[in-house]
Amino acid sequence: MKPTLRTRLPLVGQPLGHWLSRLPTEALLLGFGAVVVGGLGLMLAKDSVVFVLPAVALLGVGLLFLADVRPVLLLLIAVLPLSDNFELPGGVSIDLPSEPLMLLLLALILLKALRGQLPDTRWLRHPITYVLLAQLAWATWTTLFSVELVHSVKYLLSKAWYLASFVIAVGLVVRRPADVRLLVWAFLPGLLFTIGWATARHLSKGLTLGAVGWAIQPFYLNHVIYAIVVAQFLPYALLGSALTNRGLTGWGRAGWWAATGVIFIGIVLAYTRATWLAVVVAAGYYAVLRVRLVRPALLLTAVAVIAGTTWLVSGQHFLRFKPDYEHTVWNGNDLGKHLASTVELSDASEMERVYRWVAAARMIVHRPWLGTGPSTFYPEYKKFTDKRFRTYVSDNPEKSTAHNYFILQLAEQGIPGLLLFTGLVWWALVLPQTLYHRTRDPNLRAVVLAAGLSLVIIICHLALNEVVEVDKIGAFFFIGLTLLIRADSWIREANDRT
C-alpha cells in the first residue's frame, strides 16, 4: 500500500484533543504563559505602568512550576487580598495579579477538557450551574447590542475566567468537605496581613472615621470594599475548627480564635454601616434557617420590595427623597453624626445612591429588555441623571456604578438579566436551609453554613453596592455557590449509601 500523509504523520487527521494529549502539559503552560506575559508587558509598556512588572514576573515564575489546577487556584486565592486594580489603555482595567491567574486557570481547564483529563464533573449538573450559564449566555446576547462594546467584551471575558476559576476549578479541587480548609488557609494569611496593615495605619491617625480610606491603601479601593472582604470571611473563621476537620491542637485553636478576633476588629474599625447590618442579618438568617422559615422570609422581603418600589414610582413619590444640596453632608471624623445622618437621610453617600437610582430608572425605561450592555452603566448614566438629586460627591472619581446590583443588572442587561440574577440569589439563599436539614454530619453542616452565611453577607451589600465585580468579593460569591453545589452532591451520595 502506498504510504499516505496520515500513515507517515499519525497525528494528522486526529481530533484536536488527541493531538494535544501528546504534548507535555508543562510545555503548553509555558507557551501560554509566554503569550500572556508578553502581551501584558507590551500593553503596559505603552502606558508606562512599569510598577506592575513584579506581578507579571510572579506569573512568569509561577508558570515554571504550576502544572495543575490546584496550585494555580491556591496561589490565586492567596494573592486575592493583595491584588490591586490598574487602568489600561482603552478605558478598561485589570486586577493584578489575580486576573492573569484567572486567565491561566481558564486556559488550563480548557486544555484539560480538550485532552480528556478532567475528572468526573457530574456535580456541575445543578440548577445553580444552569442559571450561571444562562446568565453568561444572556450577557453574550446583550453584548451584541451594547452601547460600549469594548467594556462589554471585557465583562464577558472576566465572567468566563471567574466561572472557570471559582466554580469549575474550586469544584475540582474541593472533592470532599475537608478540602475546604485549603481555600481557608490560602486566603487567611493575606487577609490578616491587610487587616494588620490597615489597623496599624489607622491607629497612627487616632482611629478616626475620616482616616479609614487612607489606612486601607493600597490594597482596597475604599472602606466599603475592605469591610465586605473582611466580613465575608467571618463565617469561615467562626466555623474554622470544623472546616479544618477538627485537626487543630490547643495552640492551633487559640491561634485560630485569635485570627477570628482580628477579623472582628477589622469589621468594627472599617466603620461601614452596611457591613455591620449585614452581619446582624446573617445572624438572623441563621436563626430563620434553623426553624425552616427561609422561604417565607424571602417571600415577605420580596413583597415589601415590590410594594415599596411600586409606591415610589407611582405619583412620583420618589421626589420626596430629593436631597438638599446644601445640607447633604459627609460627617468627617464624627461617627455619631455619621450614623445619625443615615436616619435623617442627610448623608451624602446615601443621597448619592438615590441620584444613581433615578438615573438607572431612566435608563431602564429607555432600554427595558436588552439594557445598555454589560459594564456600561458608568459611561452612560450621566446622560440620564436628574439634577434635582445631585449631591456634592456626584463627580464620581471612583467610577462606581448604580450602588445596587439588582438595579445594575436591570439597567445593563434588561428585565431577563434581572430575573436570572434574582433566581440565582433565590437558590443561594434557599439551598443552605435544604442542605442543612438533609444531613447530620457536622463537617457538611459547617461547609453549608460557612458558604451560606458568607453569601448572605455579600448579597446584603448588593442592595447598596455592585461588589460582585470586585475580584476579592466576586471570588467568594462564586466560591460560596460552588461549595453549596458540592455539598449538595456530597449529601446526595451519603444518603444514597445509607
N, C-alpha and C positions, 0 to 999 in steps of 0.2 A: 504494500500500500504506500502511495506517495505521501511523504511527510507533509503535514499542514502546519500553519501558524499555531493552531490550537495544540498540536502534539509537541511542537518544539517549545512553546511557552505555555505551560499548563495553566497559568492563571488567566490567560486570555479567554474571554467569554464567560468567566466565572462571575457569580454575584459579587457586588462590592464588599459585602460583609466577609465573604470567604477570602477575598484579596487582602482586606485589612487584617484579617486574623493571622496572616503570615508575617506581618510586620511587628517588631518589638514595641511594646507599649511605651517604653522609655523614649525610643526614637520619635514616635509620633507626638508624645507630650513635649519633647524638646523642640520639635518643629513647630508645633502650635505655639509654644511659649516664645519662640523667636519672632513669630509673626506679631503676637500681641505686644511684646516688649518693644520691638522695632517700630510698629505703628504708633503705639502710645508715645514713644520717645520723640518721633518726628512731630506728632501733633502738639506735644507740649513745647518742643523747641521753637515752634513758630510763634508761640505766645510767651516764650522765655520763662516758663514756670519751672526753673531748674531745681527748686527746693523740693519737688515731689520725686526727684530721681531716686532717693533712698527707697521709696515704696516700689518703684519699678525694679530696683535692684533686689528687693526682697522677693518679688515674684520670680525674677530670674534664678536666684539661688534656690528658691523653693522647687522650681521645675527640675532641679538636678536630682531631687530625691523623692518628689511626690509622684508616685506612680499608681495611686489608688484613691478611691473616693474618700475613705476615712481620714487620712492625714490632711488632705486638702480641706475637707469640711471642718475639721477641728482647728486647723490654722485660721480659717476664715472666721469661725466663731470667736477664737481667741483675740483676733485683731479688731473685732467689731467695736468694742468700747473706745478704741484709739483711732478709729477711722475718721477721716475728715472729708469735707466736700470742697471740690475745686471747680471753678468756672473754666470752660474750654471755649475755643473759638467756635462761633456759630450760635452762641446763646444757650448751649447745653452745658450740663455739669456732670461730674463723675465723683463717686466716693472712692477715695484711695486709703488703704489698698484693698478695700473689700470688694468693689465691683469687678476688678480684674480677676480676683479669685473666684467670684461667682461665674464669670465667663469661662474660666478654666474648668470649673465643675460642669457647666453646661456642655462644653465640648467633650469632656471626659465621659459623661453619661451617654451622649450621642454616639461616641466612639464605641463604648462597650455594648450599646444596643446593636450597632451595625455588626459587631463581631460576635454577637450572640453570647456575651459574657455577663449580662445582667442576671442576678439571681431571681428567685420567684417574686414576681411583682403583683400577685393576685390581690394583695392587700390594697392596691390602688383602686380596685373596683368598689368605689364607695360613693355615696351621694355627695359628700363634700368635694371629692375629686372631680366629679362630673360638673358641679357648679363652678369650680375653679376653671375648668376647661371651657365651659360655656362663657364665662367672663372674658377669658382670653380671646375666644372666637368673636364675641361681640365687640370687644375693643379693637380687634383687627378690622372688622367691618366699618366701625365708625371712623377709623383712621383714614379710610378711603375718602371720606368727606370732611376731613379735618381742615380747620382754618389755618393751622400751623403744622404742616406735615412733618417737618424735622423733629419737633417736640413730640409728636405722637409716635413716630417711629422709634425714637429713643425710649419712650414709655413702654412700647411693645417689647423691645429688646430687654429692657430692665425686668419687665414682668416675666419674660421667659427664663432669664437666669435666676430670678428669685424663686420661681417654682421649681426649677431644676435643683437649686441648692438647698432650699429649706423645706421642700416637700419630698422630692424623689431621693436626693442624697441623704437627708435626715432619716427617711424611711428605710433606706438601705443599710445605714449604719446602726440605727436603733432597732435591733432584731428581737430584743427581749427587754422587759422593764428595767433590769439592772443597767442596760446600756445608756439610759438617760443620764446617768452620772457623768458620762463622757462629755456631754454637752454642758452640764452644770459646771464641772471642773474646768472646762476650756474657757468659759465666759467669766467665771468668778474673779480670777486674778486681775484682769484688765479693768473690770468694773470697780473692784476695791481700790485699785490704783487711781482711777479718775475721781472716785469719791474722796480719797485722801488728798489728792491734789487740790480739788475744789474746796474742801473744808479748810485746808491749811491756808490757802489764799484768802478765803472768806474770813477766817479768823484775823488775818492781818488787817482787815478793814472793819473789824468790830462786829462781824456777822450781821451787817445791815442789809436791809431789803434791796437797796439800790446797787449793792456790790455783787449780788449773785451772778448777774450776767457777765461781769468781768472775771469772777473767780472760776467759772467753768471753762473758760477758754484755754486751749484751742480745740478741745475735744467735743464740745457741744455748741450748736448754733445759738440756742437760747435756753433759759432756765426751765421752760416747759418741757422741751425735749429731754433735758437732763433728768428732770423729775420723773418722767414717764419711763425712761430707760431703767432707772433705779427701782421704781415701783413695780414694773412688770416682772422683775426678777424676785420680788419679795415672796410670792407663793413657792417658788422653787427653793428659796432659802429656808422658809418655815418648815417645809416638808423634806428638808435635805437629808435627815437621817434615814428616812425610808427610801428616798431616791438613790442614796448611795449604798443601798442594800444592807443597811444596818451594820456596816462593817467598820464604823469608826470606833477608836479606842476612847478612853476617858478624856485624854488630852485632845484627841481629834474632835470629840463632841464639843468640848469647851471652845476650841478654835472655831468650829462651825457656828456656834451661837454668838461668838464674838463678831464674826463676819456678818451675821444677821443683824446684830446691834448696829454695826457700821452702816448697813443698808437703811435701817430705820432712821439713823441720824441724817443720812443723805436725803431721805424723803422729807423730813421735817425742815431741814435747812435750805431746801430748794424753794421754800415759800411759794408753793404753787397750789392755789385753792382747788383747782380741778383734780389734782392728784390726791390731795387729802380726801376729797369727796369720793373719788374712785375707790380708794382703799376701804372706806366705810361701806360703799355699795358692794364691793367684793365680799365683805364680811356678811352683809345682808343676803347676798346671793347664796353664800354657803348655807345659811340658815334655811332659806327657802328650798334649796336643793335637798337638804336633809329630810324635809317633810313633803317632798314631791310636788311642789307648787310652782315650779319654774314656768310652765306653760301659762297658767292663769296670770301670773305676774307679768309675763311678757305681753299677753293679750291686753291687760289693763293699761300697760305702758303704751302700747300701740294705739289704743282707743284715745288715750289722753293726748298723744302727739297729733293724731289726725284731727281731733276736735279743736285743739289749740291752733293748729295751722289753718283750719277752715275759718275759725273766728278771726284770725289775724288778716287773712286775705279778703274776707268779705267786709264790705263797707269801709275798706282802707283803715281798719283798726290799727294796723302796724304803724301808722303815723303818730300814734300816741307815744311810741318809743323813740321819736326823733330826738337826738341829743341836743343839749345846749352847748354850742361850740366853746363858749367862754367858760363854762362851768364843768366841762368834762375833763377830768384831771388824772394825772399819774401821781401817786402819793409818795414817791421817792422812798425814803427810809422809814416811813411810819406804817408799820404793819397793821396797827389797829385801824387807821383811816383807810388803808388799802382794803381791809375786809368790810368795813362799813360802806365804802363806796360801791361795793358789789351789790349790797342790798338796796342801796339808794339809786342804782342804775346811773351812777355818775363816773364810773371808772372808764378810762379811755380805751383800754383793751376790750372791755365788754361792749362798749358802744361801737367800736370799730367792727366787731362781728356783725352787728346789725347793718352797718354800712355795706359789708361784703354780701350779706344775705339778701339785701334788697337788690343789689346788682345781679346776684345769681338768679333771683326770681325773674328778673327781666330777661336774662339770657335764656332761661328755660322756656319762657313764652315765645322767644324768638326761634328756638330750635328744640321743640319738646321731645322728639323721637330719637334723633341722632346726636343731639348736643353739638358742641363746638369741636369735639375731638379730644382724645386723651391728652392730658398735660397741657391744656391750652387756656386754663382759667386765668392765669396771671397776665399773659399778653392781651387778653380780651376784656377782662371785667371792667376796666376803667371806662370803656365805651358805654357801659350800661349803668353807671353809678348815678345816684340821686344826691345832689349836693346838699340837700337838707339833712342828710345823715352823715355828712363828713365830720371827721374829728382831726385833731392836730397830729395824729400818727398815721394818717391815711396815705402818706407818701410811700409807705411800704418798702423800705430799703431791703428788708429780708426776702422780698419777693414771695411772701406767703400767699395762700390762696383763699378758699372760701371759709376757713375756720369751722367747717363741718363736713365730714367726709361723705355723708349721705347726700347733702346738697351738692357737693362737688361732683359726685357720680351722676346726679341728675343733670347738672349743667353741662358736663363734658361728654357724657355717654347716653343721655336721654332717659326716658322712662324705663326701657328694658334694662339699662345699666343699673339703675337704682333698684329695680326688682330683683335682679340677680344678686347684688350685694346684700340686700336685705334678707334674701333667702339664705345666703351664706352665714350671716350673723345669727339668724334663727337657729340654724343647725349647730353653730358653735356654742350657743347658749343652752340649747335643749339637750344635746347629746351627752354632756357630762352627767346630768341627772340620771339618764337612762343607764349609762355605763356604771356609775357609782352603785346603783342598786342592783345591778346584774352580777356583781362579784363581791366576795368577802375577802379576797386577797388584799392584804394591807399595802403591798407594793403596787399593785394595779390601781388601787384606790388613790394612792399617793400621786401616781402619774396623772390620773384623771383630774384630781383636784388641782394639782400644780398647773397643768395646762389650762384647765377651765377657768380658774381664778385669775391667771395671768391674762387670758383673753378678755375676761370681764373688765379688768383694769384698762386694757388697751381700748376696748370698744367704748367704754365710758368717755374716754378722751376724744373718740371720733365724733362725738356730738359737738365738740368745740374746736377740733383741730383736724388736720389731714395727715396725721403722723404715720400712716401705713407706708407712705412714700419715703420715710426716713429709714436708712439701712439698719440702724441699731434697733428700731422698733418693728419695722416690717418683717425683719428676720424672725422675731419672736412671735409675731402674729401667725406666720405660716408654720413655724415650729409647733406652736400650740395646736393648730389644726391637724398637723401631721401626727402628733402624739395621740390625739383623740382617735384618728383613723387607725393608728397602730394598736391602741388599747382596745378598740372595737374588735379587731381581728384576734388579738390575744384572748380576749374574754370568750369569743365565739369558739375558738379552738379548745380552751379549757372546758367550756360547757359541753362540747361535743365528746370530750374524753370521759366525761362523768355520766 
